[in-house]
Amino acid sequence: MGSRLVEQLGVDNVAGTAATALADRIRALILDGRLTVGERLPSERALALELRRSRSTITRTYGLLEADGYVSRLHGGSTRVTLPHGRTAAGADADDDAIDLSIASMDSTPGLYDATVRSLPRLAALRGTSGYSLRGLPELREAVAQRFRDRGAPTSADEIIITSGALNAVNLILTAIGRRGERALVEQPTFPHALEALHRHGYRLVPTPVDVDGWDTRHLNETLLGTRPHVAYLIPDFHNPTGATLPDDERSRIVTTARNVGTHLIVDETTAELDIDRGWAPAPMAASGPNVITVGSMSKIAWGGMRIGWIRAERSVIARLLAVRPSFELGTALLEQCIAVELLDDMPALTSHVRRRLRAGRDAVERGVSGIAGFRMPSTPGGLSAWIDIEAPLSTSLSLAAREHGLVLPPGPRFTTGGVLERRLRIPITLPPERTTEAMQRLALAWEDVRGGAHSRTHELRHTAVI
């Protein structure tokens, strides 16, 4: 098995790359959080063999990284990841003027305060209980189940567990049903922290392509049939980051194929309610078969600070989830659950607010992109972001250059396995329009630097979390 460094770089993506450019790629991985401080890198000889490059090229690459403080080397010993002196996460946070495009999330809904006030009597009534809520409050589970029923998937409250966010839900599922060493089918690109969770649970990732025009469903179904993965992680509504939506007929076909080969489908619906002007509403994949385990969240429609998510699954899976959950948490905070009940009781107002905010953000990004030569923004009918084509494989270089202009920008490869999609950038449509306008002006300046051959090799790129 190859090293983690080469897995992140992708052999084909660095073929013929000079030492300076290779050092920049590795630096971006470090600052992006994909290589961790203290992690041991391959020896010069081993890396040269893996990348099919000369030993002198690798020696110079490591030398450049060491000179800038991104690795430490012991003569005849190991090479380990470091950060330059004085560059800490706290120091990065002190840059109040920086605009962080690694976070695709809006501020709280205007109704959050009133919902919090209304929730207090419900919370007070729970004071006589233990305060632990392994399944979740019955009224919240029923409210979530009703959302599924309204969308065409018959669901009872017994098929719902309330979690501390969607990523918490994914980790709970993998803890309960995961099998180390098995295959997991994932979209390419996809949500980075889901890839990390699957890696952490020991899965071997098998990618299937998604673009702004949608899925290659023939490839997806043939991959399911050919590799018979244990799990598949899909985002069928306003896919993160491409914004695509999977058609109804393809949903049922994928669910059937997965059921026939014994694959658990983990369907992430975190973005399902983020409709601007799609013009149609697909049925949830949960309506097509019992092998679908659905994850949802309040974070994108209400506020990221509300750590409320849920899992919908058949009762046998729910029982397995409840059996393992106490090993790492004893339930979800009651106050957030009480607030969520109030918010879900007024979904029309909530989704109307989200639609207005996303439309304004999308329009601001579109205006900014139109002023950058070579950039192309696809149709974006909803979701969190626009998946921008930048015309040339310079996404990582642009991300590094953007720091000089106070812009935190995850490169396209951050959303992939193997370091591909260097022509792409994810630009959130969730910021206030005036902040987006400023961000796009900074992006234009960074693009001028990259196209002119100048980019930073010393500024940090702080976005270990991509949301």
C-alpha positions in Angstrom: 0.0 0.0 0.0 1.3 3.5 -0.9 1.9 6.3 1.6 -0.8 8.6 2.8 1.1 11.5 1.2 1.0 10.0 -2.2 -2.6 9.0 -1.8 -3.4 12.7 -1.1 -1.3 14.0 -3.9 -2.3 11.5 -6.5 0.5 10.1 -8.6 -1.0 11.2 -11.9 -1.6 14.7 -10.7 2.0 15.4 -9.9 3.6 13.7 -12.9 6.3 15.9 -14.3 5.9 18.5 -11.6 9.0 20.4 -10.6 10.3 20.4 -7.1 8.9 23.9 -6.3 5.4 23.0 -7.5 5.5 19.7 -5.7 6.5 21.5 -2.5 3.6 23.8 -3.0 1.2 20.9 -3.3 2.5 19.3 -0.1 2.4 22.7 1.7 -1.2 23.0 0.7 -2.0 19.6 2.1 -0.4 20.5 5.4 -2.2 23.9 5.7 -5.5 22.2 4.6 -5.3 19.8 7.5 -5.0 16.7 5.2 -1.5 16.1 6.6 -1.3 16.6 10.3 1.5 18.2 12.4 3.9 15.5 13.6 2.9 13.1 10.9 5.8 11.1 9.4 6.3 11.5 5.7 7.9 8.9 3.4 11.7 8.9 3.1 13.2 10.6 0.1 14.0 7.3 -1.5 10.5 5.9 -0.9 8.7 9.0 -2.1 10.9 9.1 -5.3 9.9 5.5 -6.0 6.2 6.1 -5.4 6.1 9.2 -7.5 8.5 7.8 -10.1 10.7 10.9 -9.8 14.4 11.4 -9.3 15.9 11.3 -5.8 17.3 14.8 -6.3 13.8 16.2 -7.1 12.5 14.9 -3.8 15.5 16.1 -1.9 15.0 19.6 -3.2 11.2 19.4 -2.5 11.8 18.4 1.2 14.5 21.1 1.4 12.1 23.8 0.3 9.5 22.7 2.8 12.1 22.6 5.5 13.4 26.0 4.7 9.9 27.4 5.1 9.3 25.5 8.3 6.7 23.0 7.0 8.8 19.8 7.7 11.6 18.9 10.1 14.3 16.5 9.0 16.8 14.5 11.0 20.0 13.4 9.1 19.5 9.7 8.4 16.2 9.8 10.2 12.6 10.8 9.6 10.8 13.7 7.9 7.8 15.0 9.9 5.2 17.7 9.3 5.6 20.9 11.2 4.3 24.5 11.0 6.4 27.6 10.8 7.3 29.1 14.2 4.6 31.4 15.5 1.9 30.1 13.0 -0.8 28.6 15.1 -4.5 28.3 14.7 -5.0 31.0 17.3 -2.8 33.3 15.3 -4.8 32.6 12.2 -8.0 33.4 14.0 -6.6 36.8 15.0 -6.9 37.8 11.3 -10.3 39.4 11.7 -10.2 40.8 8.2 -9.9 37.4 6.6 -12.9 36.0 4.7 -13.3 32.3 5.2 -14.8 30.5 2.2 -14.2 27.1 3.7 -17.5 27.5 5.6 -20.6 27.2 3.5 -23.2 28.0 6.2 -25.5 31.0 6.9 -26.0 32.8 10.2 -29.0 32.0 12.3 -32.6 32.3 11.1 -34.4 35.4 12.4 -36.9 33.0 14.1 -34.3 31.3 16.3 -34.6 33.7 19.2 -38.4 33.5 19.4 -38.2 29.7 19.0 -35.8 29.6 21.9 -38.1 31.6 24.1 -41.1 29.4 23.2 -39.0 26.2 23.9 -38.3 27.1 27.5 -41.6 25.8 29.0 -41.0 22.5 27.2 -37.5 22.4 28.6 -38.7 23.2 32.1 -41.2 20.3 32.0 -38.2 18.0 31.5 -36.4 19.0 34.7 -37.9 16.0 36.6 -36.2 13.6 34.1 -32.6 12.3 34.0 -31.8 14.8 31.2 -30.3 12.0 29.0 -32.0 11.5 25.7 -30.6 8.5 23.8 -33.3 8.3 21.2 -34.3 11.9 21.2 -37.5 13.6 22.4 -40.6 11.8 21.2 -42.1 15.1 19.9 -39.0 15.9 17.9 -38.7 12.4 16.4 -42.4 12.7 15.4 -41.8 16.1 13.8 -38.9 14.7 11.8 -40.9 11.7 10.8 -43.7 14.0 9.6 -41.2 15.8 7.3 -40.4 12.4 5.7 -44.1 11.6 5.4 -44.8 15.0 3.8 -42.1 14.3 1.2 -43.4 10.8 0.3 -41.6 8.4 2.6 -43.9 6.8 5.2 -42.0 7.0 8.5 -42.8 6.5 12.2 -41.1 8.1 15.1 -39.6 4.7 16.0 -37.5 4.9 12.8 -35.8 8.2 13.9 -32.9 8.9 16.2 -31.9 12.5 17.1 -28.2 13.1 17.0 -25.7 16.0 17.7 -25.5 17.0 14.0 -25.2 15.2 10.7 -21.5 14.3 10.9 -22.2 12.9 14.4 -24.9 10.8 12.8 -22.5 9.5 10.1 -20.0 8.5 12.7 -22.7 6.7 14.8 -23.8 4.8 11.7 -20.2 3.7 10.9 -19.6 2.7 14.5 -22.7 0.5 14.5 -22.4 -1.1 11.0 -18.9 -0.4 9.9 -16.4 -3.1 8.7 -12.8 -2.3 8.5 -11.1 -3.2 5.2 -14.4 -3.2 3.3 -15.1 -0.9 0.3 -17.1 2.3 0.5 -18.5 3.9 -2.6 -18.2 7.7 -2.5 -19.1 10.5 -4.9 -16.2 12.4 -6.5 -16.3 15.2 -5.3 -18.1 15.0 -2.0 -18.2 16.4 1.6 -14.5 16.1 2.9 -15.3 15.2 6.5 -17.4 12.2 5.3 -14.4 10.9 3.5 -12.3 11.4 6.6 -14.9 9.5 8.7 -14.9 6.6 6.3 -11.1 6.5 6.3 -11.0 6.6 10.1 -13.4 3.6 10.2 -11.0 1.6 7.9 -12.9 1.7 4.6 -11.2 1.6 1.2 -12.8 4.3 -0.9 -14.2 3.7 -4.4 -15.1 6.9 -6.2 -17.9 7.5 -8.7 -18.0 10.9 -10.6 -20.5 13.7 -10.1 -20.5 17.0 -11.9 -22.8 20.0 -12.1 -24.7 18.1 -14.8 -25.3 15.2 -12.4 -24.2 11.7 -11.8 -22.8 9.1 -14.2 -25.5 6.7 -13.1 -24.3 4.0 -15.4 -20.8 4.2 -13.7 -22.4 4.3 -10.3 -24.6 1.2 -10.8 -21.8 -0.7 -12.5 -19.5 0.1 -9.6 -22.0 -1.1 -7.2 -22.4 -4.4 -9.1 -18.7 -4.8 -9.7 -17.2 -3.9 -6.3 -20.2 -4.8 -4.0 -19.2 -2.1 -1.5 -20.3 -2.5 2.1 -21.6 1.1 2.3 -22.2 3.9 -0.2 -22.3 7.6 0.9 -24.5 9.8 -1.4 -25.7 13.4 -1.3 -28.7 13.3 -3.8 -30.2 16.7 -3.2 -28.2 19.9 -4.0 -25.1 17.8 -3.9 -22.2 19.3 -1.9 -20.2 20.8 -3.7 -21.7 20.5 -7.2 -25.3 21.5 -6.5 -26.7 18.6 -8.7 -29.9 16.8 -7.8 -30.4 13.1 -8.6 -33.6 12.4 -10.7 -36.4 10.3 -9.2 -36.0 7.3 -11.6 -32.3 7.1 -10.9 -32.9 7.1 -7.2 -35.0 4.0 -7.2 -32.7 2.2 -9.6 -29.6 2.9 -7.4 -31.5 1.8 -4.3 -32.5 -1.5 -6.0 -29.0 -2.2 -7.2 -27.6 -1.5 -3.8 -30.1 -3.8 -2.1 -29.3 -6.6 -4.6 -25.6 -6.4 -3.8 -26.0 -6.0 0.0 -24.8 -2.3 0.1 -26.0 0.0 2.9 -26.9 3.4 1.4 -26.0 6.3 3.7 -27.9 9.2 2.2 -27.0 12.6 3.4 -30.0 15.0 3.2 -28.3 17.9 5.0 -28.8 20.1 1.9 -32.2 18.8 0.9 -34.2 21.8 2.1 -31.9 24.4 0.4 -34.1 25.0 -2.7 -33.9 28.4 -4.4 -35.6 27.8 -7.8 -35.2 24.1 -8.7 -38.8 23.9 -9.8 -39.4 20.3 -8.7 -39.2 18.2 -5.5 -37.8 14.7 -5.7 -39.0 12.0 -3.3 -36.5 11.0 -0.6 -34.4 7.9 -1.5 -35.8 6.4 1.8 -39.1 5.9 -0.1 -37.4 3.4 -2.4 -36.1 0.7 0.0 -35.3 -0.4 3.5 -31.5 -0.4 2.8 -31.4 3.4 2.9 -30.1 5.0 6.1 -30.9 8.8 5.9 -29.0 11.5 7.7 -30.4 15.0 8.1 -29.6 18.2 10.1 -30.9 21.6 11.2 -27.5 23.2 10.7 -28.0 24.6 7.2 -31.7 25.7 7.5 -31.5 27.1 11.1 -28.0 27.6 12.4 -24.7 25.7 12.5 -24.6 26.4 16.3 -27.7 24.2 16.7 -26.1 20.8 16.8 -29.2 18.9 15.9 -29.3 16.1 13.4 -31.2 12.8 12.8 -31.0 9.3 11.4 -33.9 7.6 9.7 -33.5 3.8 9.3 -35.5 0.6 9.6 -36.1 -0.5 13.2 -33.4 -3.3 13.2 -30.7 -0.7 12.3 -32.1 1.7 14.9 -31.7 -1.0 17.5 -28.0 -1.4 16.5 -27.4 2.3 16.6 -28.9 2.5 20.1 -26.8 -0.4 21.3 -23.5 1.4 20.4 -24.4 5.0 21.0 -23.7 5.0 24.8 -20.1 4.0 24.1 -19.3 7.6 23.0 -22.3 9.8 24.0 -25.5 9.6 26.0 -27.8 11.5 23.7 -28.4 15.0 22.4 -28.7 18.2 24.4 -32.3 18.8 25.4 -32.4 22.6 24.9 -31.5 22.3 21.2 -34.1 19.6 20.8 -36.8 21.7 22.3 -35.8 24.6 20.0 -35.8 22.3 17.0 -39.4 21.2 17.8 -40.5 24.9 17.6 -38.6 25.5 14.4 -39.9 22.5 12.6 -43.4 23.6 13.5 -43.0 26.6 11.2 -41.0 25.1 8.2 -42.6 27.4 5.6 -41.2 30.5 7.3 -37.8 28.8 7.8 -37.5 27.7 4.2 -38.7 31.0 2.9 -35.9 32.8 4.8 -33.3 30.3 3.5 -34.5 30.8 -0.1 -34.2 34.6 0.1 -30.7 34.4 1.6 -29.4 31.9 -0.8 -30.8 33.7 -3.8 -29.0 36.9 -2.7 -25.8 35.0 -2.1 -26.0 33.2 -5.4 -26.5 36.5 -7.3 -23.5 38.1 -5.6 -21.2 35.1 -6.5 -22.5 35.2 -10.1 -21.7 38.9 -10.4 -18.2 38.3 -9.0 -17.5 35.3 -11.2 -18.6 37.2 -14.3 -15.7 39.7 -13.7 -12.9 37.0 -13.5 -11.6 36.0 -16.9 -11.8 32.2 -17.5 -14.1 31.5 -14.6 -17.4 29.8 -15.3 -20.3 29.5 -12.8 -22.9 26.8 -13.6 -26.6 27.0 -13.0 -27.0 26.8 -9.2 -30.7 26.2 -8.3 -30.0 25.6 -4.6 -27.6 24.2 -2.1 -24.7 25.7 -0.3 -22.3 26.7 -3.0 -21.3 27.1 -6.7 -18.9 24.6 -8.2 -16.7 27.0 -10.3 -14.7 25.9 -13.3 -11.5 28.0 -13.3 -10.4 26.8 -16.8 -7.0 25.6 -15.7 -5.6 23.1 -13.2 -4.5 25.8 -10.7 -7.0 25.4 -7.8 -4.3 24.7 -5.2 -2.0 27.5 -6.4 -5.0 29.9 -6.3 -5.8 28.7 -2.7 -2.3 29.5 -1.6 -2.2 32.9 -3.4 -5.6 33.8 -1.9 -4.1 34.0 1.6 -2.1 37.0 0.6 -5.4 38.8 0.0 -7.0 37.6 3.3 -9.1 34.9 1.7 -9.4 31.3 3.0 -10.3 29.2 0.0 -10.4 25.3 -0.1 -9.0 24.0 -3.4 -11.0 21.5 -5.5 -8.9 18.5 -4.5 -10.1 19.0 -0.9 -13.4 17.5 -1.9 -11.9 14.4 -3.6 -9.9 11.2 -3.1 -6.5 11.2 -4.8 -6.0 15.0 -5.3 -8.0 15.4 -8.5 -10.3 18.3 -9.8 -7.7 21.0 -9.8 -9.9 23.0 -12.2 -12.6 23.5 -9.7 -13.3 25.7 -6.7 -16.3 25.6 -4.3 -17.5 29.1 -3.6 -20.2 29.4 -0.9 -23.4 31.2 -1.7 -24.2 31.6 2.0 -22.4 34.8 2.9 -24.2 38.2 3.0 -23.9 39.8 -0.4 -21.6 42.6 0.6 -19.2 40.1 2.2 -19.4 38.0 -0.9 -18.6 41.0 -3.1 -15.5 41.7 -1.1 -14.5 38.0 -1.2 -14.8 37.9 -5.0 -12.7 41.1 -5.4 -10.0 39.4 -3.4 -10.3 36.2 -5.4 -9.9 38.2 -8.6 -6.6 39.7 -7.3 -5.3 36.3 -6.3 -6.2 35.0 -9.7 -4.2 37.8 -11.3 -1.2 36.8 -9.1 -1.5 33.1 -10.2 -1.9 33.9 -13.8 1.0 36.3 -13.6 3.2 33.6 -12.1 3.4 35.0 -8.6 1.9 33.2 -5.5 2.7 33.0 -1.8 4.8 30.2 -0.5 4.9 31.4 3.0 1.4 32.4 4.1 -0.8 29.9 5.9 -4.0 28.4 4.5 -6.2 27.8 7.5 -9.2 25.6 6.8 -8.7 22.3 8.5 -12.5 22.1 8.6 -14.6 22.5 5.5 -18.3 22.9 6.2 
